[in-house]
Amino acid sequence: MTRDTSADRPALFHIYRAATALLAPFAFRKVAGKLAEHGVSPERQRERLGYASLPRPASTTADGTHKPLVWFHGASVGESLAALSLIDKLLPRLPQAEFLLTSGTASSADMMAKRLPDRCRHQFAPLDASGPVRRFLSHWKPDAALFVESELWPVTLDAAKREGCKLALVNARLSAKSIERWKSKPAVAAFVMQQFDVLLSQNPEMGESLIKLGASAERVHPSGNLKAGSAPLPVDRAALEAVRTALGRRRVWIASSTHRGEEQAVIAAHKALLETDPSLCLLLAPRHPERANEVADLIRKAGLTFAQRSKGEALTSDIQIYLADTLGEVGTWYALSPIVFLGGSLAPIGGHNPFEVAQAGSAVLTGPGYSNFAETFPPLIAAGGAVEVQDGQSLAAAVQTWLSDCSALDQARDAARSVVLSQAAALDGVVDLLIETLNLQGPAPSRPRR
């Protein structure tokens, strides 16, 4: 039976729990509104209040064998992909287990609907308040819960622990700002960290940060980035062939997941490249498609022609930039060209997932701001699978190098794929550790009384 540690909870935790209970109805109104804007039904919106829209799978087989329910939680698309990489590895190892994946955004739910494997279901996560969390745990009764990256919700963690749930923090990555925030509340930080039975950090430096926040050193293990084990992004073959046909013999490069402040450099780079190859096409996919009009204005000001995918505009021979302002098609674009610039790296964002690019067989270009993948880009760059650029001028030079030297581009593509495969292979040890630490092959844990 798990010891009730209420006396050990810091005073600030009690204040936080009381405040979130009072604010939950207002928080729900806000998050439900966002979900409604994306067409999420009222029934599914209520999942954020802890009301399940799916039944819990049976806890035992016909012969009485325990069937553990393993709960993964990630904030949005990226974290859900990291969770999926682990679920895919756990499925064959735990043939009796069932899996639940929660997240908070409509985009992650849409992606999960297309990519969830058997024995896995998706729900929106409960708000971090006593009522929603209590309803959620009462219905799902998870045996183990794995929180991805920076999902540190005190009420949820405390309640799950009291219910006898084994807890893990996986792919741990806290921003410098987040670490400083937790440091300013040392008692709560230590309390939260001590809820976890195991903490897997993306790199040794992050592991040290978790220990300084109060995690037990023997429970912290650097594991690399779990996104290395993610399945390749889906490719819409019909859409891919349609764009290839429209391009004909023209060459194309990709700028993906760009943010405000980056498109100017990308467009300037393309304008410079057109001087050498007037038929070259840029496929520009902003991270947030709702910024399409803003990006379109930048292209107009640069004096370049473009077609906007969301409007069904044709990619004709005179189009210099194809503005791919849609969701869920990035995998198709990575299959279109072996040269991909990843945004979020010229602006101070932290970079985006290079594994998806390498898995598609492309080489990677990045700005210097890839702090979210600090364990991944240095070996990629050292191996030659990625090149770091500083601005539009150096971006144009890097693209031109690969366009003019097919051998160098092929070597870069092979290097990128090799680095990702090696990091993915290292995840097998992570799976062993989780199965053992979270007791996923042992008997069902006895549940404490509340």
C-alpha positions as CSV (number, residue, x, y, z in Angstrom):
1,M,0.0,0.0,0.0
2,T,1.3,3.4,-0.9
3,R,1.9,5.7,2.1
4,D,-0.3,8.9,2.1
5,T,2.3,11.6,2.1
6,S,-0.2,14.5,2.7
7,A,1.9,15.7,5.7
8,D,4.9,15.8,3.4
9,R,3.3,18.0,0.8
10,P,4.6,21.6,0.8
11,A,2.3,24.4,1.8
12,L,2.5,25.9,-1.7
13,F,1.2,22.6,-3.2
14,H,-1.9,22.9,-1.0
15,I,-2.4,26.4,-2.2
16,Y,-2.0,25.4,-5.8
17,R,-4.4,22.5,-5.5
18,A,-7.1,24.8,-3.9
19,A,-6.6,27.4,-6.5
20,T,-6.8,25.0,-9.5
21,A,-10.0,23.5,-8.0
22,L,-11.6,27.0,-8.0
23,L,-10.3,28.0,-11.4
24,A,-11.1,24.7,-13.2
25,P,-14.5,25.8,-14.6
26,F,-12.9,29.0,-16.1
27,A,-9.9,27.0,-17.5
28,F,-12.3,24.5,-19.0
29,R,-14.3,27.2,-20.7
30,K,-11.1,28.4,-22.4
31,V,-9.7,25.0,-23.5
32,A,-13.1,23.8,-24.6
33,G,-13.5,26.9,-26.8
34,K,-10.2,26.1,-28.5
35,L,-11.2,22.5,-29.0
36,A,-14.6,23.6,-30.4
37,E,-12.9,25.9,-32.9
38,H,-11.2,22.8,-34.4
39,G,-14.5,20.8,-34.5
40,V,-14.0,18.7,-31.4
41,S,-17.4,17.5,-30.1
42,P,-18.9,18.6,-26.8
43,E,-18.6,15.0,-25.5
44,R,-14.9,14.9,-26.2
45,Q,-14.4,18.4,-24.8
46,R,-15.6,17.1,-21.4
47,E,-12.7,14.7,-21.3
48,R,-10.7,17.7,-20.1
49,L,-13.0,17.6,-17.0
50,G,-12.1,13.9,-16.5
51,Y,-15.3,12.5,-18.1
52,A,-14.2,9.6,-20.3
53,S,-15.8,9.1,-23.7
54,L,-14.5,5.5,-24.0
55,P,-14.8,2.5,-21.7
56,R,-11.8,1.2,-19.8
57,P,-10.5,-2.1,-21.2
58,A,-10.9,-5.2,-19.1
59,S,-8.3,-5.5,-16.3
60,T,-8.0,-9.3,-16.7
61,T,-8.1,-11.9,-19.4
62,A,-10.6,-14.7,-19.5
63,D,-8.2,-16.9,-17.5
64,G,-7.6,-14.2,-14.8
65,T,-4.3,-12.9,-16.1
66,H,-3.8,-9.2,-15.2
67,K,-3.8,-6.8,-18.2
68,P,-2.0,-3.6,-17.2
69,L,-3.2,-0.3,-18.5
70,V,-0.2,2.0,-19.3
71,W,-1.0,5.7,-19.6
72,F,1.2,8.1,-21.6
73,H,0.7,11.8,-21.5
74,G,2.2,14.4,-23.8
75,A,1.2,18.1,-24.4
76,S,0.8,18.1,-28.2
77,V,2.0,16.6,-31.4
78,G,5.7,16.3,-30.8
79,E,5.3,14.8,-27.3
80,S,2.6,12.4,-28.7
81,L,5.1,11.2,-31.3
82,A,7.7,10.5,-28.6
83,A,5.1,8.6,-26.7
84,L,4.1,6.6,-29.8
85,S,7.8,5.6,-30.3
86,L,7.8,4.0,-26.9
87,I,4.3,2.4,-27.3
88,D,5.4,0.8,-30.5
89,K,8.4,-0.8,-28.7
90,L,6.3,-1.8,-25.7
91,L,3.5,-3.5,-27.7
92,P,5.3,-6.7,-28.6
93,R,7.0,-6.9,-25.2
94,L,3.7,-6.6,-23.3
95,P,1.2,-8.6,-25.2
96,Q,-1.4,-8.3,-22.4
97,A,-1.1,-4.6,-21.9
98,E,-3.5,-1.9,-23.0
99,F,-2.4,1.7,-23.6
100,L,-4.0,5.1,-23.1
101,L,-2.5,8.2,-24.7
102,T,-3.6,11.7,-23.5
103,S,-2.8,15.1,-24.9
104,G,-4.3,18.6,-24.8
105,T,-4.6,19.8,-28.4
106,A,-7.0,19.0,-31.3
107,S,-4.0,18.7,-33.7
108,S,-2.5,15.9,-31.6
109,A,-5.9,14.1,-31.4
110,D,-6.2,14.3,-35.2
111,M,-2.8,12.8,-35.6
112,M,-3.5,10.1,-33.1
113,A,-6.7,9.1,-34.9
114,K,-4.6,8.2,-37.9
115,R,-1.6,6.6,-36.2
116,L,-2.7,4.8,-33.0
117,P,-1.8,1.1,-33.0
118,D,-4.0,-1.7,-31.7
119,R,-4.6,-1.8,-28.0
120,C,-4.2,2.0,-27.7
121,R,-6.8,4.8,-27.4
122,H,-6.7,8.6,-27.1
123,Q,-8.4,10.9,-24.7
124,F,-7.9,14.6,-23.9
125,A,-6.0,15.0,-20.6
126,P,-7.8,16.1,-17.5
127,L,-7.1,19.6,-16.3
128,D,-4.7,19.6,-13.4
129,A,-7.4,20.1,-10.7
130,S,-8.7,17.7,-8.1
131,G,-12.2,17.1,-9.6
132,P,-11.1,16.3,-13.2
133,V,-8.1,14.3,-12.1
134,R,-10.2,12.3,-9.6
135,R,-12.8,11.4,-12.2
136,F,-10.1,10.5,-14.7
137,L,-8.2,8.2,-12.4
138,S,-11.4,6.6,-11.0
139,H,-12.4,5.6,-14.5
140,W,-9.1,4.6,-16.1
141,K,-7.2,3.2,-13.1
142,P,-3.8,3.1,-14.8
143,D,-1.1,0.8,-13.5
144,A,1.7,3.1,-14.7
145,A,1.8,6.6,-16.1
146,L,4.6,8.1,-18.3
147,F,4.7,11.8,-18.7
148,V,6.6,13.1,-21.7
149,E,9.2,15.9,-21.8
150,S,8.0,18.8,-19.5
151,E,4.6,17.7,-18.4
152,L,4.9,18.2,-14.6
153,W,1.4,18.6,-13.2
154,P,1.5,18.5,-9.4
155,V,-2.1,17.6,-8.7
156,T,-2.1,14.8,-11.3
157,L,1.2,13.4,-10.2
158,D,0.2,13.4,-6.5
159,A,-3.2,11.8,-7.1
160,A,-1.8,9.1,-9.4
161,K,0.9,8.3,-6.9
162,R,-1.6,8.0,-4.1
163,E,-3.6,5.6,-6.2
164,G,-0.6,3.2,-6.4
165,C,0.3,4.2,-10.0
166,K,4.0,3.8,-11.0
167,L,5.3,7.1,-12.5
168,A,7.9,7.9,-15.1
169,L,9.1,11.1,-16.7
170,V,10.4,10.2,-20.2
171,N,12.2,12.3,-22.8
172,A,12.6,14.9,-20.1
173,R,13.4,18.4,-21.5
174,L,12.8,21.6,-19.5
175,S,13.6,25.0,-20.9
176,A,16.1,27.2,-19.1
177,K,13.2,29.5,-18.1
178,S,11.2,26.5,-16.8
179,I,14.1,25.3,-14.7
180,E,14.6,28.7,-13.2
181,R,10.8,28.9,-12.4
182,W,11.0,25.5,-10.6
183,K,14.2,26.6,-8.8
184,S,12.3,29.5,-7.3
185,K,9.9,27.0,-5.6
186,P,12.4,24.4,-4.3
187,A,10.0,22.6,-2.0
188,V,7.4,22.1,-4.7
189,A,10.0,21.2,-7.3
190,A,11.5,18.5,-5.0
191,F,8.1,17.2,-4.1
192,V,7.1,16.9,-7.8
193,M,10.4,15.2,-8.8
194,Q,10.2,12.7,-6.0
195,Q,6.9,11.4,-7.3
196,F,8.7,9.7,-10.2
197,D,10.0,6.2,-10.0
198,V,12.2,6.8,-12.9
199,L,13.2,9.9,-14.9
200,L,14.7,9.6,-18.4
201,S,16.4,12.7,-19.6
202,Q,17.3,13.6,-23.2
203,N,20.9,14.2,-22.3
204,P,23.2,14.1,-19.2
205,E,23.0,17.9,-18.7
206,M,19.2,17.7,-18.4
207,G,19.6,14.8,-16.0
208,E,21.8,17.0,-13.7
209,S,19.2,19.7,-13.8
210,L,16.5,17.2,-12.7
211,I,18.7,16.1,-9.8
212,K,19.3,19.8,-8.8
213,L,15.5,20.2,-8.7
214,G,15.2,17.4,-6.2
215,A,15.0,14.1,-8.2
216,S,16.8,11.2,-6.7
217,A,20.1,10.7,-8.6
218,E,19.7,6.9,-8.7
219,R,16.3,7.3,-10.6
220,V,17.7,9.6,-13.3
221,H,19.0,8.0,-16.5
222,P,20.0,9.8,-19.7
223,S,18.2,8.1,-22.6
224,G,18.7,10.1,-25.7
225,N,15.7,11.5,-27.6
226,L,12.8,9.1,-27.9
227,K,11.7,10.8,-31.1
228,A,14.6,8.9,-32.8
229,G,12.4,5.8,-32.6
230,S,9.3,7.4,-34.1
231,A,7.8,5.8,-37.2
232,P,8.3,7.7,-40.4
233,L,5.7,10.4,-41.1
234,P,2.8,9.3,-43.4
235,V,3.1,10.1,-47.1
236,D,0.1,10.9,-49.2
237,R,1.2,9.2,-52.4
238,A,-1.5,10.8,-54.6
239,A,-0.6,14.3,-53.4
240,L,3.1,13.6,-53.8
241,E,2.7,12.4,-57.4
242,A,0.5,15.4,-58.2
243,V,3.1,17.9,-57.1
244,R,5.9,15.9,-58.8
245,T,3.9,16.0,-62.0
246,A,3.3,19.7,-61.7
247,L,7.0,20.3,-61.1
248,G,8.1,18.2,-64.0
249,R,11.9,18.5,-64.3
250,R,12.2,21.4,-62.0
251,R,14.3,21.0,-58.8
252,V,12.8,21.8,-55.4
253,W,13.9,22.4,-51.8
254,I,11.9,22.5,-48.6
255,A,11.7,25.0,-45.8
256,S,9.5,23.4,-43.1
257,S,8.1,24.6,-39.7
258,T,9.2,28.2,-40.2
259,H,8.2,30.8,-37.7
260,R,7.7,34.6,-37.7
261,G,11.1,36.2,-38.3
262,E,12.4,33.3,-40.4
263,E,10.5,33.5,-43.6
264,Q,12.3,36.7,-44.7
265,A,15.7,34.8,-44.6
266,V,14.2,31.8,-46.4
267,I,12.7,33.9,-49.1
268,A,15.9,35.9,-49.5
269,A,17.8,32.7,-49.8
270,H,15.5,31.4,-52.5
271,K,15.7,34.7,-54.4
272,A,19.5,34.4,-54.5
273,L,19.3,30.7,-55.6
274,L,17.0,31.7,-58.5
275,E,19.8,33.7,-60.0
276,T,21.7,30.4,-60.6
277,D,18.6,28.3,-61.4
278,P,15.6,30.3,-62.5
279,S,13.4,27.2,-62.5
280,L,14.1,26.2,-58.9
281,C,11.0,25.9,-56.7
282,L,10.8,26.4,-52.9
283,L,8.1,24.6,-51.0
284,L,7.5,26.7,-47.9
285,A,5.5,25.1,-45.1
286,P,5.0,27.5,-42.1
287,R,4.7,25.9,-38.7
288,H,1.4,27.6,-38.1
289,P,-0.7,27.6,-41.3
290,E,-2.9,30.3,-39.9
291,R,0.0,32.7,-40.7
292,A,-0.4,32.0,-44.4
293,N,-1.6,35.5,-45.3
294,E,1.3,37.0,-43.4
295,V,3.8,34.8,-45.2
296,A,2.1,35.5,-48.6
297,D,2.6,39.2,-48.0
298,L,6.3,38.6,-47.4
299,I,6.6,36.7,-50.7
300,R,4.8,39.5,-52.6
301,K,7.1,42.1,-51.1
302,A,10.1,40.1,-52.3
303,G,8.6,40.2,-55.8
304,L,8.3,36.5,-56.2
305,T,5.4,34.4,-57.5
306,F,3.6,31.9,-55.4
307,A,0.7,29.5,-55.2
308,Q,-1.2,28.8,-52.0
309,R,-2.1,25.1,-51.4
310,S,-5.0,25.8,-49.0
311,K,-6.7,27.7,-51.8
312,G,-6.2,25.0,-54.4
313,E,-4.0,27.3,-56.5
314,A,-2.1,25.4,-59.3
315,L,1.6,24.9,-59.1
316,T,2.4,26.1,-62.7
317,S,5.8,26.5,-64.3
318,D,6.0,30.2,-63.4
319,I,5.4,29.7,-59.7
320,Q,8.6,30.3,-57.7
321,I,7.3,29.4,-54.2
322,Y,4.6,26.8,-53.3
323,L,3.1,28.0,-50.0
324,A,2.1,24.7,-48.3
325,D,-0.2,26.2,-45.7
326,T,-1.9,23.0,-44.6
327,L,-1.7,20.6,-41.7
328,G,-0.7,16.9,-41.7
329,E,1.3,16.9,-45.0
330,V,4.8,17.4,-43.8
331,G,5.7,13.8,-44.5
332,T,4.6,14.2,-48.1
333,W,6.8,17.2,-48.5
334,Y,9.9,15.5,-47.0
335,A,9.5,12.8,-49.6
336,L,9.5,15.4,-52.3
337,S,13.0,16.8,-51.8
338,P,16.3,15.6,-50.3
339,I,17.1,19.1,-49.0
340,V,15.1,20.4,-46.0
341,F,15.6,23.5,-43.9
342,L,14.0,23.1,-40.5
343,G,12.7,26.3,-39.0
344,G,12.4,27.3,-35.4
345,S,16.1,27.6,-35.5
346,L,16.9,31.0,-36.9
347,A,14.4,32.5,-34.5
348,P,14.9,31.7,-30.8
349,I,12.4,28.8,-30.8
350,G,14.5,25.8,-30.1
351,G,14.4,23.9,-33.4
352,H,12.2,21.1,-34.7
353,N,12.4,17.4,-35.2
354,P,15.3,16.3,-37.5
355,F,14.5,12.6,-37.1
356,E,11.4,12.9,-39.4
357,V,13.6,14.5,-42.1
358,A,16.3,11.9,-41.9
359,Q,13.8,9.0,-41.8
360,A,12.4,10.4,-45.1
361,G,15.8,10.2,-46.7
362,S,16.6,13.9,-46.7
363,A,19.6,15.9,-45.4
364,V,19.0,18.7,-42.9
365,L,19.7,22.4,-42.7
366,T,19.3,24.2,-39.4
367,G,19.9,27.5,-37.8
368,P,21.9,27.7,-34.5
369,G,18.9,27.8,-32.2
370,Y,18.2,24.0,-31.9
371,S,18.3,23.9,-28.0
372,N,15.3,21.5,-28.0
373,F,17.4,19.0,-29.8
374,A,20.8,19.7,-28.2
375,E,21.5,16.0,-27.9
376,T,20.7,15.3,-31.6
377,F,22.0,18.1,-33.9
378,P,25.7,18.1,-32.8
379,P,26.2,14.4,-33.8
380,L,24.2,15.0,-36.9
381,I,26.3,18.0,-37.9
382,A,29.6,16.2,-36.9
383,A,28.6,13.3,-39.2
384,G,27.7,15.6,-42.1
385,G,24.0,14.8,-42.0
386,A,23.1,18.3,-41.1
387,V,24.6,21.7,-41.8
388,E,24.2,24.7,-39.5
389,V,23.5,28.1,-41.2
390,Q,23.3,31.6,-39.7
391,D,21.1,33.6,-42.1
392,G,19.6,33.8,-45.5
393,Q,23.0,34.2,-47.2
394,S,24.5,31.1,-45.6
395,L,21.3,29.2,-46.2
396,A,21.4,29.9,-49.9
397,A,25.1,28.8,-50.0
398,A,24.3,25.5,-48.2
399,V,21.4,24.7,-50.5
400,Q,23.5,25.6,-53.6
401,T,26.3,23.3,-52.4
402,W,23.9,20.3,-52.3
403,L,22.1,21.2,-55.5
404,S,25.4,21.3,-57.4
405,D,27.1,18.3,-55.8
406,C,24.9,15.2,-55.9
407,S,27.6,13.1,-54.3
408,A,27.9,15.4,-51.3
409,L,24.1,15.4,-50.9
410,D,23.9,11.6,-51.0
411,Q,26.6,11.4,-48.4
412,A,24.7,13.9,-46.2
413,R,21.5,11.9,-46.6
414,D,23.2,8.6,-45.7
415,A,24.9,10.2,-42.6
416,A,21.6,11.7,-41.4
417,R,19.9,8.3,-41.7
418,S,22.8,6.5,-39.9
419,V,22.8,8.9,-36.9
420,V,19.0,8.4,-36.5
421,L,19.2,4.7,-36.7
422,S,22.0,4.5,-34.1
423,Q,20.0,6.7,-31.7
424,A,16.9,4.6,-32.3
425,A,18.7,1.4,-31.6
426,A,19.8,2.7,-28.2
427,L,16.1,2.9,-27.1
428,D,15.9,-0.8,-26.6
429,G,17.7,-0.4,-23.2
430,V,15.2,2.3,-22.3
431,V,12.3,-0.1,-22.8
432,D,14.0,-2.7,-20.6
433,L,14.5,-0.2,-17.8
434,L,10.9,1.0,-18.0
435,I,9.4,-2.5,-17.9
436,E,11.5,-3.4,-14.9
437,T,11.1,-0.1,-12.9
438,L,7.4,0.3,-13.6
439,N,6.7,-3.4,-12.8
440,L,4.8,-3.8,-16.1
441,Q,5.3,-7.6,-16.2
442,G,4.6,-8.2,-12.6
443,P,1.3,-8.8,-10.8
444,A,-1.3,-6.0,-10.5
445,P,-0.3,-3.5,-7.8
446,S,-2.6,-3.4,-4.8
447,R,-4.5,-0.1,-4.8
448,P,-4.4,2.0,-1.6
449,R,-7.5,3.4,0.0
450,R,-8.0,7.1,-0.5
